């Protein structure tokens, strides 16, 4: 990975990392938009929570679910109301997946001729279409099960924890957020902008590595990679899946396998450069919180 960073040059690699930090600001803004009642000044906190989420998902032996839990914990530890954090998290994930679906369909439209023709894409057609179908099924299931799952959890909580109002508060918060349709729509638009910005970041990384490529081809490639990563959400960091996807799909868009793999490794190097400091700072904050609670107990 150091060789890949060296290939980009120090300036290029740092610019790529700063671009990715900008994407985190967009992701934080989307989550904030899904939390009506929170002030704009909390944007850095929401962006930080998204950074912790991605770092935990990519670098720790967690699935994507583990990163989601850690990000929610980050906000509740900062004294944000838990019902607002969890309700906005569900809405943010919903709008994020919906925007990813739009981004994926956009990518499929760009590579339509590849999928219809008889070229090299024929061998990857089942994986591309199958992965898209699985992602759509997961998204639709997530949409459909939100309220049903909350109703079920509320009934269970009422039976075994009669004094608990957490699940009822969560359901009420979800209803309140969805009533702000303008905020939900804004969260969707910002999440979509984050997907596109991430794809543009990959195009910039290739340019900094000295590879000229069409931005439309790279956006289509990135939409495909994100789709396959989403299907492999149970694998921490999509290890192996991302690299294989780039190696096989890159040539469809004019990228030699070694260049496509170099792009994947550049992303891994960026994840380490941003993720490791993020996790270290997160651990320090958590330790301080534990120490403070112990002192209060004494």
Protein Blocks (a to p, Z undefined) as FASTA:
>chain_A
ZZmmmmnopklmmmmmmmmmmmmmmmmmmmmmmmghiafklmmmmmmmmmmmmmmmmmmc
cdfklmmmmmmmmmmmnopafklmmmmmmmmmmmmmmmmmmmmmmmmmmmmmmmmmmcfk
lmmmmmmmmmmmmmmmmmmmmmmmmmmmmmmmmmmmmmmmmmbcklmmmmmmmmmmmmmm
mlmmmmmmmmmmmmmmmmmmmmmmmmmnopacdfklmmmmmmmmmmmmmmmmmpghiioj
lmmmmmmmmmmnopafklmmmmmmmmmmmmmmmmmmmmmmmmmmmmmmmmmmmmmmZZ
